[in-house]
Amino acid sequence: MGKKLRLDIINPDRTLYGANVNMVIVRATTGELGILAGHAPLVALLDPRPVRILLDEGEHEVSLKGGIMQVKPEGVTILTFP
């Protein structure tokens, strides 16, 4: 695939996931969002749904209890509840 972006999923206690990925797909309160490298800056509230992570090896999911996502030029950070 093309360019990668950094994804960090954290809660107040620890880092749940951290890697360079191809794409992140989340369910925000306003609908589904797909984030690729170079995405415009964004802050979104997330529904309690799994985050879909696209990698060269396939797709991976991380379950969330909701949270907040911030997209910046250097990558995506998701702060979720423990």
Jmol script that loads the backbone (N, CA, C; Angstrom):
load data "model"
ATOM      1  N   MET A   1       0.829  -1.184   0.000  1.00  0.00           N
ATOM      2  CA  MET A   1       0.000   0.000   0.000  1.00  0.00           C
ATOM      3  C   MET A   1       0.869   1.240   0.000  1.00  0.00           C
ATOM      4  N   GLY A   2       0.213   2.403   0.048  1.00  0.00           N
ATOM      5  CA  GLY A   2       0.913   3.673  -0.005  1.00  0.00           C
ATOM      6  C   GLY A   2       1.503   4.106   1.325  1.00  0.00           C
ATOM      7  N   LYS A   3       1.506   5.389   1.525  1.00  0.00           N
ATOM      8  CA  LYS A   3       2.096   6.002   2.707  1.00  0.00           C
ATOM      9  C   LYS A   3       1.374   5.561   3.981  1.00  0.00           C
ATOM     10  N   LYS A   4       2.120   5.442   5.058  1.00  0.00           N
ATOM     11  CA  LYS A   4       1.560   4.992   6.334  1.00  0.00           C
ATOM     12  C   LYS A   4       1.354   6.175   7.274  1.00  0.00           C
ATOM     13  N   LEU A   5       0.518   5.966   8.292  1.00  0.00           N
ATOM     14  CA  LEU A   5       0.341   6.960   9.336  1.00  0.00           C
ATOM     15  C   LEU A   5       0.495   6.277  10.686  1.00  0.00           C
ATOM     16  N   ARG A   6       0.864   7.049  11.680  1.00  0.00           N
ATOM     17  CA  ARG A   6       1.051   6.527  13.033  1.00  0.00           C
ATOM     18  C   ARG A   6      -0.299   6.497  13.734  1.00  0.00           C
ATOM     19  N   LEU A   7      -0.603   5.372  14.388  1.00  0.00           N
ATOM     20  CA  LEU A   7      -1.820   5.235  15.189  1.00  0.00           C
ATOM     21  C   LEU A   7      -1.423   4.872  16.609  1.00  0.00           C
ATOM     22  N   ASP A   8      -1.905   5.653  17.561  1.00  0.00           N
ATOM     23  CA  ASP A   8      -1.727   5.363  18.982  1.00  0.00           C
ATOM     24  C   ASP A   8      -3.098   5.360  19.637  1.00  0.00           C
ATOM     25  N   ILE A   9      -3.439   4.250  20.292  1.00  0.00           N
ATOM     26  CA  ILE A   9      -4.686   4.145  21.055  1.00  0.00           C
ATOM     27  C   ILE A   9      -4.267   4.026  22.515  1.00  0.00           C
ATOM     28  N   ILE A  10      -4.709   4.987  23.319  1.00  0.00           N
ATOM     29  CA  ILE A  10      -4.285   5.038  24.711  1.00  0.00           C
ATOM     30  C   ILE A  10      -5.488   5.221  25.625  1.00  0.00           C
ATOM     31  N   ASN A  11      -5.330   4.779  26.872  1.00  0.00           N
ATOM     32  CA  ASN A  11      -6.285   5.135  27.918  1.00  0.00           C
ATOM     33  C   ASN A  11      -5.454   5.731  29.050  1.00  0.00           C
ATOM     34  N   PRO A  12      -6.062   6.229  30.110  1.00  0.00           N
ATOM     35  CA  PRO A  12      -5.273   6.865  31.163  1.00  0.00           C
ATOM     36  C   PRO A  12      -4.244   5.946  31.819  1.00  0.00           C
ATOM     37  N   ASP A  13      -4.419   4.639  31.701  1.00  0.00           N
ATOM     38  CA  ASP A  13      -3.515   3.695  32.353  1.00  0.00           C
ATOM     39  C   ASP A  13      -2.350   3.229  31.494  1.00  0.00           C
ATOM     40  N   ARG A  14      -2.595   3.086  30.167  1.00  0.00           N
ATOM     41  CA  ARG A  14      -1.545   2.494  29.341  1.00  0.00           C
ATOM     42  C   ARG A  14      -1.824   2.705  27.852  1.00  0.00           C
ATOM     43  N   THR A  15      -0.837   2.359  27.046  1.00  0.00           N
ATOM     44  CA  THR A  15      -1.007   2.355  25.597  1.00  0.00           C
ATOM     45  C   THR A  15      -1.594   1.004  25.192  1.00  0.00           C
ATOM     46  N   LEU A  16      -2.722   1.033  24.494  1.00  0.00           N
ATOM     47  CA  LEU A  16      -3.379  -0.195  24.052  1.00  0.00           C
ATOM     48  C   LEU A  16      -2.859  -0.670  22.706  1.00  0.00           C
ATOM     49  N   TYR A  17      -2.462   0.275  21.848  1.00  0.00           N
ATOM     50  CA  TYR A  17      -2.003  -0.082  20.508  1.00  0.00           C
ATOM     51  C   TYR A  17      -1.152   1.059  19.985  1.00  0.00           C
ATOM     52  N   GLY A  18      -0.079   0.735  19.306  1.00  0.00           N
ATOM     53  CA  GLY A  18       0.761   1.738  18.679  1.00  0.00           C
ATOM     54  C   GLY A  18       1.513   1.130  17.511  1.00  0.00           C
ATOM     55  N   ALA A  19       1.299   1.671  16.310  1.00  0.00           N
ATOM     56  CA  ALA A  19       1.966   1.137  15.120  1.00  0.00           C
ATOM     57  C   ALA A  19       1.767   2.094  13.956  1.00  0.00           C
ATOM     58  N   ASN A  20       2.563   1.892  12.915  1.00  0.00           N
ATOM     59  CA  ASN A  20       2.354   2.576  11.647  1.00  0.00           C
ATOM     60  C   ASN A  20       1.396   1.716  10.829  1.00  0.00           C
ATOM     61  N   VAL A  21       0.332   2.331  10.339  1.00  0.00           N
ATOM     62  CA  VAL A  21      -0.740   1.588   9.671  1.00  0.00           C
ATOM     63  C   VAL A  21      -1.074   2.226   8.326  1.00  0.00           C
ATOM     64  N   ASN A  22      -1.832   1.495   7.526  1.00  0.00           N
ATOM     65  CA  ASN A  22      -2.257   2.005   6.216  1.00  0.00           C
ATOM     66  C   ASN A  22      -3.502   2.879   6.312  1.00  0.00           C
ATOM     67  N   MET A  23      -4.443   2.483   7.177  1.00  0.00           N
ATOM     68  CA  MET A  23      -5.720   3.210   7.286  1.00  0.00           C
ATOM     69  C   MET A  23      -6.370   2.880   8.621  1.00  0.00           C
ATOM     70  N   VAL A  24      -7.110   3.852   9.146  1.00  0.00           N
ATOM     71  CA  VAL A  24      -7.877   3.686  10.382  1.00  0.00           C
ATOM     72  C   VAL A  24      -9.332   3.980  10.056  1.00  0.00           C
ATOM     73  N   ILE A  25     -10.233   3.083  10.463  1.00  0.00           N
ATOM     74  CA  ILE A  25     -11.665   3.288  10.237  1.00  0.00           C
ATOM     75  C   ILE A  25     -12.355   3.253  11.593  1.00  0.00           C
ATOM     76  N   VAL A  26     -13.071   4.336  11.916  1.00  0.00           N
ATOM     77  CA  VAL A  26     -13.745   4.458  13.204  1.00  0.00           C
ATOM     78  C   VAL A  26     -15.199   4.853  12.986  1.00  0.00           C
ATOM     79  N   ARG A  27     -16.001   4.631  14.021  1.00  0.00           N
ATOM     80  CA  ARG A  27     -17.388   5.108  14.014  1.00  0.00           C
ATOM     81  C   ARG A  27     -17.444   6.307  14.954  1.00  0.00           C
ATOM     82  N   ALA A  28     -17.526   7.496  14.387  1.00  0.00           N
ATOM     83  CA  ALA A  28     -17.688   8.719  15.170  1.00  0.00           C
ATOM     84  C   ALA A  28     -19.173   8.934  15.448  1.00  0.00           C
ATOM     85  N   THR A  29     -19.470   9.865  16.325  1.00  0.00           N
ATOM     86  CA  THR A  29     -20.871  10.153  16.632  1.00  0.00           C
ATOM     87  C   THR A  29     -21.599  10.717  15.407  1.00  0.00           C
ATOM     88  N   THR A  30     -20.847  11.209  14.419  1.00  0.00           N
ATOM     89  CA  THR A  30     -21.443  11.757  13.202  1.00  0.00           C
ATOM     90  C   THR A  30     -21.447  10.777  12.043  1.00  0.00           C
ATOM     91  N   GLY A  31     -20.898   9.573  12.251  1.00  0.00           N
ATOM     92  CA  GLY A  31     -20.857   8.562  11.201  1.00  0.00           C
ATOM     93  C   GLY A  31     -19.477   7.935  11.079  1.00  0.00           C
ATOM     94  N   GLU A  32     -19.330   7.053  10.087  1.00  0.00           N
ATOM     95  CA  GLU A  32     -18.070   6.336   9.909  1.00  0.00           C
ATOM     96  C   GLU A  32     -17.040   7.220   9.215  1.00  0.00           C
ATOM     97  N   LEU A  33     -15.782   7.140   9.703  1.00  0.00           N
ATOM     98  CA  LEU A  33     -14.683   7.919   9.142  1.00  0.00           C
ATOM     99  C   LEU A  33     -13.542   6.990   8.767  1.00  0.00           C
ATOM    100  N   GLY A  34     -12.955   7.218   7.610  1.00  0.00           N
ATOM    101  CA  GLY A  34     -11.758   6.516   7.186  1.00  0.00           C
ATOM    102  C   GLY A  34     -10.604   7.497   7.124  1.00  0.00           C
ATOM    103  N   ILE A  35      -9.509   7.191   7.813  1.00  0.00           N
ATOM    104  CA  ILE A  35      -8.378   8.106   7.912  1.00  0.00           C
ATOM    105  C   ILE A  35      -7.169   7.487   7.210  1.00  0.00           C
ATOM    106  N   LEU A  36      -6.622   8.215   6.250  1.00  0.00           N
ATOM    107  CA  LEU A  36      -5.402   7.830   5.542  1.00  0.00           C
ATOM    108  C   LEU A  36      -4.316   8.852   5.863  1.00  0.00           C
ATOM    109  N   ALA A  37      -3.074   8.518   5.539  1.00  0.00           N
ATOM    110  CA  ALA A  37      -1.976   9.472   5.707  1.00  0.00           C
ATOM    111  C   ALA A  37      -2.301  10.745   4.928  1.00  0.00           C
ATOM    112  N   GLY A  38      -2.015  11.892   5.518  1.00  0.00           N
ATOM    113  CA  GLY A  38      -2.279  13.165   4.869  1.00  0.00           C
ATOM    114  C   GLY A  38      -3.676  13.716   5.104  1.00  0.00           C
ATOM    115  N   HIS A  39      -4.480  13.046   5.948  1.00  0.00           N
ATOM    116  CA  HIS A  39      -5.845  13.507   6.244  1.00  0.00           C
ATOM    117  C   HIS A  39      -5.804  14.879   6.906  1.00  0.00           C
ATOM    118  N   ALA A  40      -6.804  15.672   6.663  1.00  0.00           N
ATOM    119  CA  ALA A  40      -6.908  16.995   7.289  1.00  0.00           C
ATOM    120  C   ALA A  40      -7.026  16.850   8.805  1.00  0.00           C
ATOM    121  N   PRO A  41      -6.508  17.820   9.568  1.00  0.00           N
ATOM    122  CA  PRO A  41      -6.654  17.768  11.025  1.00  0.00           C
ATOM    123  C   PRO A  41      -8.131  17.674  11.426  1.00  0.00           C
ATOM    124  N   LEU A  42      -8.371  16.907  12.492  1.00  0.00           N
ATOM    125  CA  LEU A  42      -9.745  16.606  12.886  1.00  0.00           C
ATOM    126  C   LEU A  42      -9.771  16.171  14.341  1.00  0.00           C
ATOM    127  N   VAL A  43     -10.840  16.513  15.035  1.00  0.00           N
ATOM    128  CA  VAL A  43     -11.130  15.972  16.362  1.00  0.00           C
ATOM    129  C   VAL A  43     -12.555  15.436  16.303  1.00  0.00           C
ATOM    130  N   ALA A  44     -12.760  14.194  16.782  1.00  0.00           N
ATOM    131  CA  ALA A  44     -14.084  13.574  16.714  1.00  0.00           C
ATOM    132  C   ALA A  44     -14.351  12.746  17.960  1.00  0.00           C
ATOM    133  N   LEU A  45     -15.614  12.763  18.394  1.00  0.00           N
ATOM    134  CA  LEU A  45     -16.056  11.869  19.465  1.00  0.00           C
ATOM    135  C   LEU A  45     -16.379  10.516  18.846  1.00  0.00           C
ATOM    136  N   LEU A  46     -15.965   9.447  19.529  1.00  0.00           N
ATOM    137  CA  LEU A  46     -16.151   8.105  18.980  1.00  0.00           C
ATOM    138  C   LEU A  46     -17.215   7.321  19.731  1.00  0.00           C
ATOM    139  N   ASP A  47     -17.996   6.571  18.975  1.00  0.00           N
ATOM    140  CA  ASP A  47     -18.967   5.652  19.553  1.00  0.00           C
ATOM    141  C   ASP A  47     -18.245   4.423  20.108  1.00  0.00           C
ATOM    142  N   PRO A  48     -18.888   3.692  21.002  1.00  0.00           N
ATOM    143  CA  PRO A  48     -18.280   2.451  21.517  1.00  0.00           C
ATOM    144  C   PRO A  48     -18.360   1.325  20.485  1.00  0.00           C
ATOM    145  N   ARG A  49     -17.471   1.353  19.547  1.00  0.00           N
ATOM    146  CA  ARG A  49     -17.373   0.370  18.471  1.00  0.00           C
ATOM    147  C   ARG A  49     -15.904   0.030  18.248  1.00  0.00           C
ATOM    148  N   PRO A  50     -15.606  -1.095  17.630  1.00  0.00           N
ATOM    149  CA  PRO A  50     -14.207  -1.425  17.332  1.00  0.00           C
ATOM    150  C   PRO A  50     -13.597  -0.462  16.316  1.00  0.00           C
ATOM    151  N   VAL A  51     -12.324  -0.186  16.490  1.00  0.00           N
ATOM    152  CA  VAL A  51     -11.539   0.550  15.502  1.00  0.00           C
ATOM    153  C   VAL A  51     -11.007  -0.488  14.519  1.00  0.00           C
ATOM    154  N   ARG A  52     -11.220  -0.266  13.245  1.00  0.00           N
ATOM    155  CA  ARG A  52     -10.673  -1.162  12.218  1.00  0.00           C
ATOM    156  C   ARG A  52      -9.355  -0.587  11.742  1.00  0.00           C
ATOM    157  N   ILE A  53      -8.314  -1.416  11.756  1.00  0.00           N
ATOM    158  CA  ILE A  53      -6.968  -0.983  11.409  1.00  0.00           C
ATOM    159  C   ILE A  53      -6.521  -1.802  10.205  1.00  0.00           C
ATOM    160  N   LEU A  54      -6.224  -1.123   9.101  1.00  0.00           N
ATOM    161  CA  LEU A  54      -5.758  -1.813   7.896  1.00  0.00           C
ATOM    162  C   LEU A  54      -4.238  -1.787   7.857  1.00  0.00           C
ATOM    163  N   LEU A  55      -3.669  -2.980   7.745  1.00  0.00           N
ATOM    164  CA  LEU A  55      -2.225  -3.189   7.708  1.00  0.00           C
ATOM    165  C   LEU A  55      -1.866  -3.910   6.419  1.00  0.00           C
ATOM    166  N   ASP A  56      -0.580  -3.991   6.110  1.00  0.00           N
ATOM    167  CA  ASP A  56      -0.151  -4.758   4.936  1.00  0.00           C
ATOM    168  C   ASP A  56      -0.587  -6.211   5.046  1.00  0.00           C
ATOM    169  N   GLU A  57      -0.596  -6.739   6.287  1.00  0.00           N
ATOM    170  CA  GLU A  57      -0.928  -8.147   6.525  1.00  0.00           C
ATOM    171  C   GLU A  57      -2.429  -8.421   6.552  1.00  0.00           C
ATOM    172  N   GLY A  58      -3.251  -7.394   6.524  1.00  0.00           N
ATOM    173  CA  GLY A  58      -4.696  -7.581   6.606  1.00  0.00           C
ATOM    174  C   GLY A  58      -5.324  -6.563   7.541  1.00  0.00           C
ATOM    175  N   GLU A  59      -6.440  -6.950   8.132  1.00  0.00           N
ATOM    176  CA  GLU A  59      -7.197  -6.043   9.001  1.00  0.00           C
ATOM    177  C   GLU A  59      -7.149  -6.527  10.442  1.00  0.00           C
ATOM    178  N   HIS A  60      -7.064  -5.564  11.362  1.00  0.00           N
ATOM    179  CA  HIS A  60      -7.033  -5.842  12.799  1.00  0.00           C
ATOM    180  C   HIS A  60      -8.086  -4.951  13.447  1.00  0.00           C
ATOM    181  N   GLU A  61      -8.687  -5.404  14.540  1.00  0.00           N
ATOM    182  CA  GLU A  61      -9.674  -4.593  15.256  1.00  0.00           C
ATOM    183  C   GLU A  61      -9.269  -4.442  16.713  1.00  0.00           C
ATOM    184  N   VAL A  62      -9.548  -3.247  17.251  1.00  0.00           N
ATOM    185  CA  VAL A  62      -9.356  -2.976  18.674  1.00  0.00           C
ATOM    186  C   VAL A  62     -10.683  -2.454  19.205  1.00  0.00           C
ATOM    187  N   SER A  63     -11.235  -3.133  20.207  1.00  0.00           N
ATOM    188  CA  SER A  63     -12.520  -2.720  20.782  1.00  0.00           C
ATOM    189  C   SER A  63     -12.345  -1.473  21.638  1.00  0.00           C
ATOM    190  N   LEU A  64     -13.308  -0.561  21.525  1.00  0.00           N
ATOM    191  CA  LEU A  64     -13.298   0.675  22.311  1.00  0.00           C
ATOM    192  C   LEU A  64     -14.601   0.828  23.068  1.00  0.00           C
ATOM    193  N   LYS A  65     -14.536   1.529  24.182  1.00  0.00           N
ATOM    194  CA  LYS A  65     -15.731   1.903  24.938  1.00  0.00           C
ATOM    195  C   LYS A  65     -16.112   3.345  24.632  1.00  0.00           C
ATOM    196  N   GLY A  66     -15.734   3.816  23.463  1.00  0.00           N
ATOM    197  CA  GLY A  66     -15.937   5.214  23.098  1.00  0.00           C
ATOM    198  C   GLY A  66     -14.660   5.974  23.359  1.00  0.00           C
ATOM    199  N   GLY A  67     -14.650   7.264  23.008  1.00  0.00           N
ATOM    200  CA  GLY A  67     -13.468   8.070  23.258  1.00  0.00           C
ATOM    201  C   GLY A  67     -13.403   9.278  22.348  1.00  0.00           C
ATOM    202  N   ILE A  68     -12.192   9.809  22.225  1.00  0.00           N
ATOM    203  CA  ILE A  68     -11.935  10.992  21.413  1.00  0.00           C
ATOM    204  C   ILE A  68     -10.773  10.676  20.476  1.00  0.00           C
ATOM    205  N   MET A  69     -10.916  11.069  19.207  1.00  0.00           N
ATOM    206  CA  MET A  69      -9.852  10.874  18.232  1.00  0.00           C
ATOM    207  C   MET A  69      -9.331  12.226  17.776  1.00  0.00           C
ATOM    208  N   GLN A  70      -8.014  12.337  17.707  1.00  0.00           N
ATOM    209  CA  GLN A  70      -7.381  13.530  17.153  1.00  0.00           C
ATOM    210  C   GLN A  70      -6.527  13.104  15.967  1.00  0.00           C
ATOM    211  N   VAL A  71      -6.747  13.765  14.831  1.00  0.00           N
ATOM    212  CA  VAL A  71      -5.957  13.514  13.632  1.00  0.00           C
ATOM    213  C   VAL A  71      -5.078  14.737  13.398  1.00  0.00           C
ATOM    214  N   LYS A  72      -3.765  14.503  13.306  1.00  0.00           N
ATOM    215  CA  LYS A  72      -2.793  15.555  13.030  1.00  0.00           C
ATOM    216  C   LYS A  72      -1.897  15.076  11.903  1.00  0.00           C
ATOM    217  N   PRO A  73      -1.097  15.968  11.324  1.00  0.00           N
ATOM    218  CA  PRO A  73      -0.218  15.538  10.219  1.00  0.00           C
ATOM    219  C   PRO A  73       0.683  14.355  10.587  1.00  0.00           C
ATOM    220  N   GLU A  74       1.093  14.262  11.840  1.00  0.00           N
ATOM    221  CA  GLU A  74       1.989  13.165  12.236  1.00  0.00           C
ATOM    222  C   GLU A  74       1.262  11.876  12.570  1.00  0.00           C
ATOM    223  N   GLY A  75      -0.063  11.875  12.611  1.00  0.00           N
ATOM    224  CA  GLY A  75      -0.781  10.638  12.847  1.00  0.00           C
ATOM    225  C   GLY A  75      -2.082  10.810  13.610  1.00  0.00           C
ATOM    226  N   VAL A  76      -2.589   9.682  14.121  1.00  0.00           N
ATOM    227  CA  VAL A  76      -3.874   9.625  14.807  1.00  0.00           C
ATOM    228  C   VAL A  76      -3.646   9.184  16.247  1.00  0.00           C
ATOM    229  N   THR A  77      -4.271   9.904  17.170  1.00  0.00           N
ATOM    230  CA  THR A  77      -4.274   9.498  18.580  1.00  0.00           C
ATOM    231  C   THR A  77      -5.716   9.315  19.006  1.00  0.00           C
ATOM    232  N   ILE A  78      -6.007   8.174  19.626  1.00  0.00           N
ATOM    233  CA  ILE A  78      -7.332   7.904  20.167  1.00  0.00           C
ATOM    234  C   ILE A  78      -7.180   7.743  21.664  1.00  0.00           C
ATOM    235  N   LEU A  79      -7.913   8.552  22.413  1.00  0.00           N
ATOM    236  CA  LEU A  79      -7.972   8.429  23.870  1.00  0.00           C
ATOM    237  C   LEU A  79      -9.292   7.768  24.201  1.00  0.00           C
ATOM    238  N   THR A  80      -9.216   6.606  24.849  1.00  0.00           N
ATOM    239  CA  THR A  80     -10.407   5.837  25.158  1.00  0.00           C
ATOM    240  C   THR A  80     -10.514   5.606  26.645  1.00  0.00           C
ATOM    241  N   PHE A  81     -11.624   5.052  27.063  1.00  0.00           N
ATOM    242  CA  PHE A  81     -11.871   4.784  28.483  1.00  0.00           C
ATOM    243  C   PHE A  81     -11.284   3.429  28.868  1.00  0.00           C
ATOM    244  N   PRO A  82     -10.817   3.303  30.135  1.00  0.00           N
ATOM    245  CA  PRO A  82     -10.269   2.005  30.564  1.00  0.00           C
ATOM    246  C   PRO A  82     -11.338   0.930  30.681  1.00  0.00           C
TER     247      PRO A  82
END
end "model"
wireframe off; spacefill off
backbone 0.3
color backbone group
